[in-house]
Amino acid sequence: MTRRLTALCIALVALSSIAISAGATPLNTLTPAEKAAGWRLLFDGKTLNGWKVTGNPEGWAVQDGVIANLAEAGHMLISEEEFGDFILSVEYKLEERTNSGIFFRIADLRDSVQTGIELQLIDSKKPNVINQFSCGSIYNCQAPMKHVCKPAGEWNKVVLTCRDNLIWIDVNGKRTLYMNLDRWTTPKMNPDGTPNKFKTAYKDMARKGYIGFQDHGRKVWFRNIKIKLLPKRCN
């Protein structure tokens, strides 16, 4: 028994060392460096303070330090605050066949789809097929340069940067999209001539608005939601 206990203790110490060496950070917290750099949390890990639900308020809940969508289709979780130029960092996980999205700069909560921009989150069954509906795309407007989204059941990290007309997206540590909104000059049309469904040309979309997480009928989870505001560009 003594030998078994000794072996168990050694194993536990080894696991602790691995966690420490990996620099594991508690969920939904900021490091001193992040605080010094101007980051702040949009989710406290315990409540939905700072957020509101369009539709059934029971469609979203906090479970074990994670925001969970309870798969009641059609409801969106919306920030109470509006944001213009920022860096948003979010971790998300999907169940199989989930179609969701991170909306940003939503101008009118009565019509988030037409007045906001969507970063598509979807369980891609054909990751080798990359288009304007793929995971990591700006939905219906611009495809990602590469597919690096992990499969359903695994956590992904997205970093979205918005600065006036420019948008950058990094997924799991890799730059996947760069977009200049000013190239979208015609309603319902992309710069390459392909159609989209948006009544407003993206160059004319609001440059400030709400952030939203989409409920599209299947489960999705979010955690470690943090934001850093950016100063306006000097022309």
MDAnalysis code that builds the backbone (N, CA, C; Angstrom):
import MDAnalysis as mda
import numpy as np

u = mda.Universe.empty(705, n_residues=235, atom_resindex=np.repeat(np.arange(235), 3), trajectory=True)
u.add_TopologyAttr("name", ["N", "CA", "C"] * 235)
u.add_TopologyAttr("resid", np.arange(1, 236))
u.add_TopologyAttr("resname", ["MET", "THR", "ARG", "ARG", "LEU", "THR", "ALA", "LEU", "CYS", "ILE", "ALA", "LEU", "VAL", "ALA", "LEU", "SER", "SER", "ILE", "ALA", "ILE", "SER", "ALA", "GLY", "ALA", "THR", "PRO", "LEU", "ASN", "THR", "LEU", "THR", "PRO", "ALA", "GLU", "LYS", "ALA", "ALA", "GLY", "TRP", "ARG", "LEU", "LEU", "PHE", "ASP", "GLY", "LYS", "THR", "LEU", "ASN", "GLY", "TRP", "LYS", "VAL", "THR", "GLY", "ASN", "PRO", "GLU", "GLY", "TRP", "ALA", "VAL", "GLN", "ASP", "GLY", "VAL", "ILE", "ALA", "ASN", "LEU", "ALA", "GLU", "ALA", "GLY", "HIS", "MET", "LEU", "ILE", "SER", "GLU", "GLU", "GLU", "PHE", "GLY", "ASP", "PHE", "ILE", "LEU", "SER", "VAL", "GLU", "TYR", "LYS", "LEU", "GLU", "GLU", "ARG", "THR", "ASN", "SER", "GLY", "ILE", "PHE", "PHE", "ARG", "ILE", "ALA", "ASP", "LEU", "ARG", "ASP", "SER", "VAL", "GLN", "THR", "GLY", "ILE", "GLU", "LEU", "GLN", "LEU", "ILE", "ASP", "SER", "LYS", "LYS", "PRO", "ASN", "VAL", "ILE", "ASN", "GLN", "PHE", "SER", "CYS", "GLY", "SER", "ILE", "TYR", "ASN", "CYS", "GLN", "ALA", "PRO", "MET", "LYS", "HIS", "VAL", "CYS", "LYS", "PRO", "ALA", "GLY", "GLU", "TRP", "ASN", "LYS", "VAL", "VAL", "LEU", "THR", "CYS", "ARG", "ASP", "ASN", "LEU", "ILE", "TRP", "ILE", "ASP", "VAL", "ASN", "GLY", "LYS", "ARG", "THR", "LEU", "TYR", "MET", "ASN", "LEU", "ASP", "ARG", "TRP", "THR", "THR", "PRO", "LYS", "MET", "ASN", "PRO", "ASP", "GLY", "THR", "PRO", "ASN", "LYS", "PHE", "LYS", "THR", "ALA", "TYR", "LYS", "ASP", "MET", "ALA", "ARG", "LYS", "GLY", "TYR", "ILE", "GLY", "PHE", "GLN", "ASP", "HIS", "GLY", "ARG", "LYS", "VAL", "TRP", "PHE", "ARG", "ASN", "ILE", "LYS", "ILE", "LYS", "LEU", "LEU", "PRO", "LYS", "ARG", "CYS", "ASN"])
u.atoms.positions = np.array([
    [0.831, -1.207, 0.000],
    [0.000, 0.000, 0.000],
    [0.869, 1.262, 0.000],
    [1.976, 1.214, 0.779],
    [2.868, 2.371, 0.846],
    [3.450, 2.683, -0.511],
    [3.880, 1.642, -1.220],
    [4.436, 1.851, -2.559],
    [3.403, 2.463, -3.497],
    [2.162, 2.001, -3.404],
    [1.102, 2.541, -4.256],
    [0.859, 4.017, -3.956],
    [0.825, 4.371, -2.671],
    [0.622, 5.775, -2.293],
    [1.771, 6.640, -2.774],
    [2.980, 6.110, -2.663],
    [4.149, 6.858, -3.116],
    [4.073, 7.100, -4.620],
    [3.698, 6.053, -5.358],
    [3.581, 6.187, -6.812],
    [2.509, 7.191, -7.182],
    [1.399, 7.178, -6.430],
    [0.311, 8.119, -6.693],
    [0.757, 9.550, -6.433],
    [1.476, 9.760, -5.349],
    [1.965, 11.105, -5.026],
    [2.909, 11.615, -6.100],
    [3.796, 10.734, -6.561],
    [4.730, 11.120, -7.620],
    [3.968, 11.529, -8.874],
    [2.936, 10.750, -9.200],
    [2.138, 11.054, -10.397],
    [1.435, 12.394, -10.266],
    [0.891, 12.672, -9.070],
    [0.189, 13.944, -8.857],
    [1.144, 15.121, -8.942],
    [2.342, 14.972, -8.390],
    [3.333, 16.032, -8.470],
    [3.729, 16.281, -9.915],
    [3.881, 15.203, -10.678],
    [4.230, 15.341, -12.090],
    [3.154, 16.091, -12.849],
    [1.894, 15.762, -12.587],
    [0.790, 16.452, -13.260],
    [0.765, 17.919, -12.876],
    [0.996, 18.226, -11.602],
    [1.018, 19.618, -11.158],
    [2.135, 20.383, -11.844],
    [3.283, 19.745, -11.998],
    [4.415, 20.390, -12.648],
    [4.107, 20.699, -14.090],
    [3.419, 19.765, -14.745],
    [3.041, 19.995, -16.142],
    [2.123, 21.199, -16.248],
    [1.131, 21.279, -15.349],
    [0.187, 22.399, -15.385],
    [0.896, 23.723, -15.148],
    [1.840, 23.731, -14.191],
    [2.552, 24.959, -13.888],
    [3.438, 25.362, -15.051],
    [4.131, 24.377, -15.641],
    [5.029, 24.688, -16.754],
    [4.263, 25.152, -17.970],
    [3.017, 24.695, -18.107],
    [2.198, 25.111, -19.244],
    [1.626, 26.509, -19.039],
    [1.795, 27.028, -17.820],
    [1.321, 28.378, -17.554],
    [-0.189, 28.469, -17.540],
    [-0.850, 27.425, -17.017],
    [-2.304, 27.390, -17.022],
    [-2.858, 28.574, -16.244],
    [-3.811, 29.287, -16.849],
    [-4.451, 30.443, -16.236],
    [-5.882, 30.080, -15.880],
    [-6.356, 30.416, -14.685],
    [-7.744, 30.118, -14.327],
    [-8.715, 30.703, -15.354],
    [-9.837, 30.019, -15.540],
    [-10.839, 30.481, -16.492],
    [-11.372, 31.855, -16.108],
    [-11.687, 32.634, -17.132],
    [-12.386, 33.903, -16.964],
    [-11.666, 34.848, -16.008],
    [-10.365, 34.912, -16.170],
    [-9.553, 35.840, -15.390],
    [-8.588, 36.545, -16.333],
    [-7.997, 37.611, -15.832],
    [-6.982, 38.340, -16.590],
    [-5.637, 38.201, -15.890],
    [-4.590, 38.031, -16.676],
    [-3.252, 38.022, -16.120],
    [-2.846, 39.465, -15.801],
    [-1.850, 39.655, -14.957],
    [-1.359, 41.018, -14.700],
    [-0.950, 41.732, -15.984],
    [-0.350, 40.998, -16.906],
    [0.071, 41.610, -18.173],
    [-1.134, 42.076, -18.982],
    [-2.206, 41.277, -18.981],
    [-3.415, 41.675, -19.719],
    [-4.044, 42.912, -19.082],
    [-4.090, 42.933, -17.774],
    [-4.650, 44.107, -17.095],
    [-3.844, 45.356, -17.435],
    [-2.528, 45.217, -17.408],
    [-1.665, 46.357, -17.703],
    [-1.827, 46.830, -19.141],
    [-2.179, 45.889, -20.050],
    [-2.331, 46.219, -21.462],
    [-3.718, 46.784, -21.791],
    [-4.621, 46.815, -20.799],
    [-5.933, 47.416, -21.025],
    [-7.051, 46.449, -21.325],
    [-6.822, 45.153, -21.142],
    [-7.893, 44.180, -21.358],
    [-8.880, 44.214, -20.192],
    [-10.136, 43.859, -20.480],
    [-11.114, 43.668, -19.414],
    [-12.038, 42.523, -19.766],
    [-12.591, 41.902, -18.759],
    [-13.471, 40.746, -18.963],
    [-14.875, 41.202, -19.362],
    [-15.487, 40.461, -20.288],
    [-16.902, 40.668, -20.615],
    [-17.776, 39.580, -19.991],
    [-17.145, 38.613, -19.332],
    [-17.878, 37.532, -18.671],
    [-17.142, 37.209, -17.378],
    [-17.870, 37.287, -16.249],
    [-17.220, 37.110, -14.949],
    [-17.088, 35.652, -14.533],
    [-17.623, 34.730, -15.359],
    [-17.517, 33.312, -15.051],
    [-18.609, 32.784, -14.147],
    [-19.482, 33.681, -13.650],
    [-20.502, 33.266, -12.697],
    [-21.907, 33.691, -13.107],
    [-22.018, 34.844, -13.742],
    [-23.337, 35.395, -14.059],
    [-23.344, 35.907, -15.503],
    [-24.518, 36.301, -15.963],
    [-24.654, 36.942, -17.270],
    [-24.747, 38.458, -17.121],
    [-24.184, 38.980, -16.051],
    [-24.137, 40.429, -15.873],
    [-23.418, 41.064, -17.056],
    [-24.022, 42.120, -17.598],
    [-23.441, 42.774, -18.769],
    [-23.980, 42.246, -20.080],
    [-24.893, 41.264, -19.999],
    [-25.466, 40.657, -21.197],
    [-26.983, 40.607, -21.079],
    [-27.657, 40.545, -22.207],
    [-29.103, 40.387, -22.232],
    [-29.465, 39.439, -23.363],
    [-30.626, 38.822, -23.240],
    [-31.065, 37.835, -24.225],
    [-32.224, 38.393, -25.020],
    [-32.137, 38.300, -26.354],
    [-33.280, 38.649, -27.188],
    [-34.158, 37.410, -27.291],
    [-35.364, 37.484, -26.794],
    [-36.246, 36.323, -26.787],
    [-36.321, 35.711, -25.411],
    [-36.414, 34.396, -25.334],
    [-36.568, 33.680, -24.073],
    [-35.321, 33.853, -23.205],
    [-35.437, 34.484, -22.041],
    [-34.256, 34.722, -21.198],
    [-33.639, 33.443, -20.653],
    [-34.372, 32.315, -20.742],
    [-33.835, 31.046, -20.265],
    [-33.063, 30.301, -21.361],
    [-32.873, 30.953, -22.502],
    [-32.156, 30.304, -23.601],
    [-30.663, 30.187, -23.364],
    [-30.131, 30.969, -22.415],
    [-28.702, 30.949, -22.111],
    [-28.514, 30.845, -20.603],
    [-27.427, 30.196, -20.172],
    [-27.157, 30.052, -18.748],
    [-25.658, 29.907, -18.531],
    [-25.234, 30.112, -17.294],
    [-23.844, 29.888, -16.908],
    [-23.759, 28.530, -16.229],
    [-22.877, 27.672, -16.750],
    [-22.690, 26.330, -16.215],
    [-21.197, 26.058, -16.054],
    [-20.756, 25.869, -14.824],
    [-19.353, 25.526, -14.548],
    [-18.376, 26.517, -15.184],
    [-18.674, 27.801, -15.047],
    [-17.770, 28.821, -15.539],
    [-17.803, 29.041, -17.032],
    [-18.854, 28.549, -17.682],
    [-18.981, 28.646, -19.138],
    [-20.379, 29.141, -19.484],
    [-20.482, 30.014, -20.472],
    [-21.802, 30.406, -20.987],
    [-22.283, 29.313, -21.917],
    [-23.448, 28.767, -21.624],
    [-23.999, 27.657, -22.398],
    [-25.296, 28.071, -23.068],
    [-25.386, 27.789, -24.355],
    [-26.637, 27.963, -25.074],
    [-27.464, 26.696, -24.908],
    [-28.703, 26.845, -24.505],
    [-29.545, 25.691, -24.214],
    [-30.353, 25.235, -25.417],
    [-29.936, 25.693, -26.608],
    [-30.481, 25.194, -27.870],
    [-31.961, 25.474, -28.049],
    [-32.400, 26.659, -27.619],
    [-33.764, 27.087, -27.900],
    [-33.666, 28.099, -29.037],
    [-33.874, 27.626, -30.236],
    [-33.496, 28.347, -31.462],
    [-34.066, 29.759, -31.545],
    [-33.221, 30.656, -32.069],
    [-33.685, 31.978, -32.415],
    [-33.323, 33.082, -31.452],
    [-32.707, 32.759, -30.331],
    [-32.386, 33.781, -29.342],
    [-30.902, 34.119, -29.409],
    [-30.571, 35.367, -29.144],
    [-29.185, 35.799, -29.184],
    [-28.805, 36.430, -27.854],
    [-27.580, 36.163, -27.415],
    [-27.045, 36.784, -26.216],
    [-26.285, 38.028, -26.641],
    [-26.693, 39.179, -26.118],
    [-26.200, 40.472, -26.594],
    [-25.515, 41.228, -25.468],
    [-24.397, 41.861, -25.767],
    [-23.737, 42.711, -24.782],
    [-24.596, 43.943, -24.499],
    [-24.572, 44.406, -23.268],
    [-25.317, 45.615, -22.928],
    [-24.586, 46.871, -23.394],
    [-23.311, 46.721, -23.669],
    [-22.471, 47.849, -24.072],
    [-22.164, 47.770, -25.566],
    [-22.000, 48.919, -26.198],
    [-21.608, 48.973, -27.601],
    [-20.090, 49.167, -27.715],
    [-19.532, 48.612, -28.797],
    [-18.096, 48.688, -29.019],
    [-17.815, 49.058, -30.476],
    [-16.779, 49.854, -30.660],
    [-16.410, 50.284, -32.005],
    [-15.117, 49.667, -32.481],
    [-13.980, 50.208, -32.034],
    [-12.667, 49.678, -32.367],
    [-12.157, 48.882, -31.170],
    [-11.817, 47.625, -31.397],
    [-11.494, 46.749, -30.270],
    [-10.779, 45.487, -30.744],
    [-10.220, 44.780, -29.764],
    [-9.764, 43.397, -29.952],
    [-10.598, 42.542, -29.013],
    [-11.295, 41.557, -29.562],
    [-12.139, 40.654, -28.780],
    [-11.526, 39.259, -28.812],
    [-11.324, 38.683, -27.648],
    [-10.799, 37.329, -27.539],
    [-11.867, 36.440, -26.908],
    [-12.186, 35.328, -27.573],
    [-13.263, 34.435, -27.130],
    [-12.835, 32.987, -27.356],
    [-13.156, 32.133, -26.408],
    [-13.025, 30.690, -26.626],
    [-14.421, 30.111, -26.779],
    [-14.575, 29.200, -27.740],
    [-15.891, 28.604, -27.981],
    [-15.752, 27.118, -28.270],
    [-16.862, 26.407, -28.069],
    [-16.949, 24.984, -28.382],
    [-18.333, 24.697, -28.945],
    [-18.403, 23.838, -29.952],
    [-19.668, 23.494, -30.595],
    [-19.989, 22.018, -30.388],
    [-21.281, 21.701, -30.381],
    [-21.641, 20.303, -30.521],
    [-21.751, 19.995, -32.012],
    [-21.871, 18.734, -32.359],
    [-21.942, 18.352, -33.763],
    [-23.125, 19.028, -34.455],
    [-22.864, 19.482, -35.681],
    [-23.856, 20.101, -36.569],
    [-24.313, 21.483, -36.093],
    [-23.611, 22.067, -35.140],
    [-23.991, 23.407, -34.673],
    [-23.597, 24.465, -35.696],
    [-24.488, 25.402, -35.902],
    [-24.251, 26.592, -36.724],
    [-24.495, 27.791, -35.815],
    [-23.436, 28.537, -35.520],
    [-23.562, 29.685, -34.630],
    [-22.716, 30.818, -35.190],
    [-22.528, 31.862, -34.406],
    [-21.721, 32.969, -34.884],
    [-21.493, 33.998, -33.796],
    [-20.444, 34.770, -33.982],
    [-20.177, 35.942, -33.146],
    [-20.526, 37.167, -33.978],
    [-21.554, 37.897, -33.566],
    [-21.951, 39.127, -34.248],
    [-21.269, 40.311, -33.576],
    [-20.969, 41.328, -34.340],
    [-20.346, 42.514, -33.762],
    [-20.788, 43.757, -34.508],
    [-20.686, 44.877, -33.815],
    [-21.148, 46.178, -34.309],
    [-22.615, 46.127, -34.739],
    [-23.437, 45.431, -33.961],
    [-24.873, 45.365, -34.246],
    [-25.485, 46.733, -33.944],
    [-26.125, 47.321, -34.929],
    [-26.693, 48.659, -34.753],
    [-28.134, 48.619, -34.258],
    [-28.885, 47.591, -34.654],
    [-30.306, 47.512, -34.332],
    [-30.605, 46.103, -33.827],
    [-30.924, 45.985, -32.548],
    [-31.163, 44.670, -31.954],
    [-32.409, 44.000, -32.498],
    [-33.260, 44.758, -33.174],
    [-34.442, 44.155, -33.791],
    [-34.098, 43.443, -35.087],
    [-32.909, 43.698, -35.613],
    [-32.495, 43.066, -36.867],
    [-30.977, 42.902, -36.864],
    [-30.511, 41.989, -36.014],
    [-29.070, 41.793, -35.859],
    [-28.405, 41.332, -37.140],
    [-29.103, 40.491, -37.908],
    [-28.518, 39.923, -39.125],
    [-28.216, 40.994, -40.152],
    [-29.113, 41.949, -40.311],
    [-28.943, 42.973, -41.338],
    [-28.152, 44.190, -40.860],
    [-28.005, 44.354, -39.558],
    [-27.311, 45.554, -39.061],
    [-26.036, 45.231, -38.300],
    [-25.636, 43.967, -38.286],
    [-24.386, 43.561, -37.658],
    [-23.567, 42.715, -38.615],
    [-22.338, 42.435, -38.241],
    [-21.440, 41.605, -39.031],
    [-21.241, 40.298, -38.275],
    [-21.240, 39.174, -38.999],
    [-21.151, 37.867, -38.350],
    [-19.845, 37.152, -38.676],
    [-19.154, 36.757, -37.620],
    [-18.035, 35.826, -37.741],
    [-18.627, 34.430, -37.584],
    [-18.595, 33.664, -38.642],
    [-19.275, 32.368, -38.670],
    [-18.560, 31.325, -37.819],
    [-19.331, 30.649, -36.956],
    [-18.863, 29.502, -36.192],
    [-19.736, 28.320, -36.572],
    [-19.138, 27.290, -37.134],
    [-19.929, 26.173, -37.622],
    [-19.111, 24.897, -37.564],
    [-19.771, 23.783, -37.294],
    [-19.124, 22.477, -37.336],
    [-18.951, 22.089, -38.801],
    [-17.753, 22.310, -39.318],
    [-17.498, 22.078, -40.745],
    [-17.271, 20.589, -41.004],
    [-18.157, 19.987, -41.776],
    [-18.027, 18.573, -42.114],
    [-17.018, 18.356, -43.234],
    [-16.762, 19.399, -44.035],
    [-15.801, 19.302, -45.127],
    [-14.784, 20.439, -44.981],
    [-13.826, 20.286, -44.052],
    [-12.885, 21.376, -43.788],
    [-12.011, 21.734, -44.987],
    [-11.924, 20.831, -45.973],
    [-11.128, 21.148, -47.163],
    [-11.880, 22.061, -48.121],
    [-13.187, 22.244, -47.902],
    [-13.988, 23.163, -48.705],
    [-14.062, 24.491, -47.956],
    [-13.449, 25.523, -48.511],
    [-13.400, 26.824, -47.845],
    [-14.138, 27.848, -48.689],
    [-15.161, 28.457, -48.095],
    [-15.928, 29.477, -48.796],
    [-16.459, 30.492, -47.795],
    [-17.348, 31.351, -48.255],
    [-17.857, 32.442, -47.413],
    [-18.875, 31.982, -46.368],
    [-19.073, 30.663, -46.273],
    [-19.941, 30.107, -45.231],
    [-19.158, 29.188, -44.287],
    [-17.851, 29.102, -44.466],
    [-17.018, 28.224, -43.654],
    [-16.808, 28.781, -42.253],
    [-16.399, 27.918, -41.356],
    [-16.039, 28.351, -40.013],
    [-14.901, 29.365, -40.114],
    [-15.076, 30.501, -39.446],
    [-14.061, 31.546, -39.478],
    [-14.250, 32.576, -40.567],
    [-15.293, 32.422, -41.368],
    [-15.579, 33.410, -42.417],
    [-16.306, 34.611, -41.833],
    [-16.318, 35.705, -42.597],
    [-17.312, 36.752, -42.366],
    [-18.491, 36.325, -43.218],
    [-19.534, 35.901, -42.549],
    [-20.608, 35.152, -43.178],
    [-21.145, 35.800, -44.452],
    [-21.139, 35.003, -45.531],
    [-21.731, 35.378, -46.815],
    [-20.963, 36.499, -47.521],
    [-19.794, 36.875, -46.969],
    [-19.046, 37.992, -47.554],
    [-17.599, 37.647, -47.900],
    [-16.886, 37.009, -46.977],
    [-15.475, 36.711, -47.254],
    [-15.068, 35.415, -46.574],
    [-14.436, 34.537, -47.349],
    [-13.952, 33.258, -46.833],
    [-12.660, 33.442, -46.048],
    [-12.391, 32.545, -45.103],
    [-11.091, 32.572, -44.432],
    [-9.998, 32.096, -45.396],
    [-8.771, 32.450, -45.113],
    [-7.658, 32.029, -45.965],
    [-7.321, 30.556, -45.765],
    [-7.662, 30.033, -44.596],
    [-7.370, 28.637, -44.287],
    [-8.373, 28.153, -43.251],
    [-8.509, 26.834, -43.134],
    [-9.414, 26.257, -42.147],
    [-8.578, 25.720, -40.989],
    [-8.727, 26.336, -39.826],
    [-7.985, 25.875, -38.649],
    [-8.909, 25.652, -37.453],
    [-10.225, 25.721, -37.669],
    [-11.178, 25.464, -36.592],
    [-11.126, 23.987, -36.201],
    [-11.128, 23.727, -34.908],
    [-11.094, 22.352, -34.423],
    [-12.495, 21.731, -34.533],
    [-12.576, 20.408, -34.556],
    [-13.877, 19.747, -34.714],
    [-14.773, 19.920, -33.491],
    [-16.031, 19.553, -33.663],
    [-17.017, 19.643, -32.585],
    [-16.499, 18.951, -31.332],
    [-16.783, 19.569, -30.180],
    [-16.369, 18.999, -28.912],
    [-15.043, 19.512, -28.397],
    [-14.308, 20.274, -29.219],
    [-13.018, 20.812, -28.798],
    [-13.101, 22.337, -28.709],
    [-12.332, 22.893, -27.768],
    [-12.322, 24.338, -27.595],
    [-11.465, 25.012, -28.650],
    [-11.958, 26.130, -29.163],
    [-11.249, 26.979, -30.117],
    [-11.070, 28.363, -29.515],
    [-10.063, 29.069, -29.989],
    [-9.868, 30.458, -29.562],
    [-9.908, 31.365, -30.786],
    [-10.762, 32.381, -30.725],
    [-10.889, 33.362, -31.796],
    [-10.483, 34.732, -31.263],
    [-9.675, 35.429, -32.026],
    [-9.340, 36.815, -31.707],
    [-9.772, 37.680, -32.881],
    [-10.702, 38.568, -32.618],
    [-11.272, 39.453, -33.634],
    [-10.805, 40.873, -33.372],
    [-10.219, 41.485, -34.387],
    [-9.761, 42.866, -34.274],
    [-10.537, 43.739, -35.252],
    [-11.132, 44.812, -34.746],
    [-11.873, 45.766, -35.578],
    [-11.268, 47.144, -35.384],
    [-10.891, 47.763, -36.482],
    [-10.374, 49.125, -36.410],
    [-10.896, 49.898, -37.606],
    [-11.940, 50.690, -37.352],
    [-12.597, 51.456, -38.403],
    [-13.072, 50.509, -39.503],
    [-12.503, 50.608, -40.718],
    [-12.944, 49.779, -41.840],
    [-12.200, 48.458, -41.952],
    [-11.253, 48.198, -41.057],
    [-10.405, 47.012, -41.177],
    [-10.765, 45.965, -40.127],
    [-10.752, 44.696, -40.564],
    [-11.070, 43.572, -39.688],
    [-10.001, 42.497, -39.863],
    [-9.503, 42.000, -38.739],
    [-8.595, 40.858, -38.745],
    [-9.198, 39.759, -37.886],
    [-8.975, 38.508, -38.293],
    [-9.428, 37.373, -37.494],
    [-8.277, 36.377, -37.348],
    [-8.035, 35.960, -36.110],
    [-7.070, 34.898, -35.823],
    [-7.821, 33.757, -35.152],
    [-7.617, 32.545, -35.630],
    [-8.255, 31.371, -35.052],
    [-7.166, 30.405, -34.606],
    [-7.224, 30.046, -33.330],
    [-6.250, 29.110, -32.764],
    [-4.811, 29.515, -33.078],
    [-4.557, 30.824, -32.949],
    [-3.206, 31.340, -33.082],
    [-2.727, 31.592, -34.494],
    [-3.614, 31.453, -35.491],
    [-3.201, 31.658, -36.881],
    [-4.083, 32.709, -37.547],
    [-3.464, 33.620, -38.280],
    [-4.217, 34.636, -39.012],
    [-4.994, 33.962, -40.145],
    [-6.310, 34.149, -40.126],
    [-7.157, 33.457, -41.103],
    [-7.941, 34.401, -42.004],
    [-8.027, 35.685, -41.649],
    [-8.832, 36.579, -42.475],
    [-8.401, 38.023, -42.262],
    [-8.360, 38.758, -43.363],
    [-8.169, 40.207, -43.336],
    [-9.230, 40.792, -44.261],
    [-9.932, 41.813, -43.799],
    [-11.051, 42.363, -44.565],
    [-11.041, 43.876, -44.489],
    [-11.249, 44.507, -45.626],
    [-11.414, 45.950, -45.708],
    [-12.869, 46.225, -46.076],
    [-13.641, 46.687, -45.116],
    [-15.070, 46.901, -45.351],
    [-15.344, 47.882, -46.480],
    [-14.428, 48.789, -46.736],
    [-14.639, 49.806, -47.764],
    [-14.667, 49.223, -49.172],
    [-14.274, 47.969, -49.326],
    [-14.342, 47.316, -50.647],
    [-15.762, 46.839, -50.963],
    [-16.620, 46.776, -49.944],
    [-18.020, 46.334, -50.144],
    [-18.858, 47.577, -50.404],
    [-18.974, 47.966, -51.657],
    [-19.580, 49.252, -52.018],
    [-21.026, 49.148, -52.483],
    [-21.503, 47.917, -52.724],
    [-22.831, 47.725, -53.311],
    [-23.677, 46.817, -52.438],
    [-24.915, 47.211, -52.120],
    [-25.791, 46.320, -51.365],
    [-25.976, 44.978, -52.076],
    [-26.002, 43.910, -51.278],
    [-26.253, 42.550, -51.761],
    [-25.205, 42.047, -52.756],
    [-24.005, 42.620, -52.708],
    [-22.959, 42.170, -53.623],
    [-21.586, 42.276, -52.966],
    [-20.764, 41.234, -53.177],
    [-19.387, 41.224, -52.713],
    [-18.472, 41.824, -53.779],
    [-17.263, 42.235, -53.411],
    [-16.361, 42.858, -54.382],
    [-16.051, 41.998, -55.602],
    [-16.113, 40.664, -55.440],
    [-15.830, 39.781, -56.580],
    [-17.058, 39.526, -57.454],
    [-18.158, 40.200, -57.137],
    [-19.365, 40.070, -57.950],
    [-20.340, 39.011, -57.469],
    [-19.962, 38.203, -56.493],
    [-20.882, 37.199, -55.960],
    [-21.926, 37.875, -55.080],
    [-23.111, 37.288, -54.991],
    [-24.175, 37.931, -54.203],
    [-24.036, 37.655, -52.708],
    [-24.541, 38.562, -51.903],
    [-24.780, 38.295, -50.479],
    [-26.186, 38.778, -50.144],
    [-26.621, 38.559, -48.925],
    [-28.009, 38.860, -48.577],
    [-28.199, 40.171, -47.827],
    [-27.163, 40.999, -47.790],
    [-27.229, 42.176, -46.929],
    [-27.684, 43.420, -47.689],
    [-28.704, 44.064, -47.143],
    [-29.336, 45.197, -47.816],
    [-28.474, 46.457, -47.776],
    [-27.529, 46.487, -46.848],
    [-26.637, 47.633, -46.723],
    [-25.233, 47.229, -47.153],
    [-24.615, 48.028, -48.000],
    [-23.219, 47.771, -48.364],
    [-22.364, 47.834, -47.103],
    [-21.409, 46.914, -46.964],
    [-20.652, 46.851, -45.726],
    [-19.838, 48.117, -45.453],
    [-19.484, 48.871, -46.466],
    [-18.773, 50.127, -46.224],
    [-19.656, 51.126, -45.486],
    [-20.968, 50.922, -45.560],
    [-21.916, 51.828, -44.913],
    [-22.468, 51.269, -43.600],
    [-21.974, 50.117, -43.191],
    [-22.433, 49.546, -41.920],
    [-21.920, 50.382, -40.755],
    [-22.649, 50.326, -39.650],
    [-22.241, 51.063, -38.454],
    [-20.857, 50.616, -38.001],
    [-20.058, 51.555, -37.544],
    [-18.716, 51.241, -37.074],
    [-18.679, 51.100, -35.550],
    [-19.861, 51.058, -34.956],
    [-19.964, 50.820, -33.519],
    [-21.288, 50.127, -33.238],
    [-21.290, 49.165, -32.319],
    [-22.529, 48.477, -32.002],
    [-22.306, 47.385, -30.965],
    [-23.306, 46.539, -30.809],
    [-23.297, 45.498, -29.789],
    [-22.586, 44.242, -30.290],
    [-22.129, 43.434, -29.354],
    [-21.588, 42.107, -29.637],
    [-22.657, 41.088, -29.297],
    [-22.795, 40.049, -30.117],
    [-23.820, 39.042, -29.877],
    [-23.345, 37.637, -30.192],
    [-23.813, 36.679, -29.392],
    [-23.557, 35.265, -29.644],
    [-24.857, 34.632, -30.126],
    [-24.777, 33.939, -31.235],
    [-25.984, 33.450, -31.897],
    [-26.417, 32.071, -31.416],
    [-27.710, 31.942, -31.181],
    [-28.359, 30.653, -30.959],
    [-29.048, 30.267, -32.264],
    [-28.603, 29.152, -32.840],
    [-29.170, 28.726, -34.124],
    [-29.754, 27.322, -34.026],
    [-30.114, 26.918, -32.780],
    [-30.848, 25.673, -32.633],
    [-30.054, 24.493, -32.099],
    [-28.729, 24.614, -31.972],
    [-27.941, 23.549, -31.380],
    [-26.965, 24.159, -30.381],
    [-26.317, 23.323, -29.572],
    [-25.569, 23.821, -28.425],
    [-24.219, 24.426, -28.811],
    [-23.883, 25.503, -28.102],
    [-22.596, 26.166, -28.238],
    [-22.218, 26.727, -26.876],
    [-20.918, 26.749, -26.590],
    [-20.420, 27.209, -25.298],
    [-19.363, 28.291, -25.512],
    [-19.310, 29.274, -24.607],
    [-18.331, 30.358, -24.683],
    [-17.693, 30.567, -23.310],
    [-16.410, 30.939, -23.329],
    [-15.712, 31.239, -22.081],
    [-14.537, 32.182, -22.379],
    [-13.894, 32.663, -21.318],
    [-12.724, 33.542, -21.465],
    [-12.984, 34.654, -22.479],
    [-14.065, 35.388, -22.242],
    [-14.464, 36.474, -23.148],
    [-13.851, 37.772, -22.621],
    [-12.962, 38.332, -23.395],
    [-12.273, 39.550, -22.944],
    [-12.105, 40.509, -24.110],
    [-11.990, 41.779, -23.788],
    [-11.939, 42.802, -24.832],
    [-10.925, 43.882, -24.457],
    [-10.324, 44.436, -25.483],
    [-9.415, 45.568, -25.321],
    [-9.840, 46.643, -26.303],
    [-10.154, 47.826, -25.799],
    [-10.565, 48.921, -26.667],
    [-9.346, 49.527, -27.344],
    [-9.534, 49.921, -28.602],
    [-8.450, 50.505, -29.392],
    [-8.728, 51.976, -29.674],
    [-7.705, 52.795, -29.687],
    [-7.911, 54.209, -30.057],
    [-8.188, 54.331, -31.543],
    [-8.842, 55.379, -31.904],
    [-9.117, 55.634, -33.320],
    [-7.809, 55.799, -34.096],
    [-7.830, 55.339, -35.344],
    [-6.645, 55.495, -36.179],
    [-6.422, 56.980, -36.521],
    [-5.176, 57.356, -36.617],
    [-4.830, 58.701, -37.044],
    [-4.569, 58.686, -38.548],
    [-5.359, 59.427, -39.310],
    [-5.195, 59.435, -40.770],
    [-4.085, 60.407, -41.192],
])
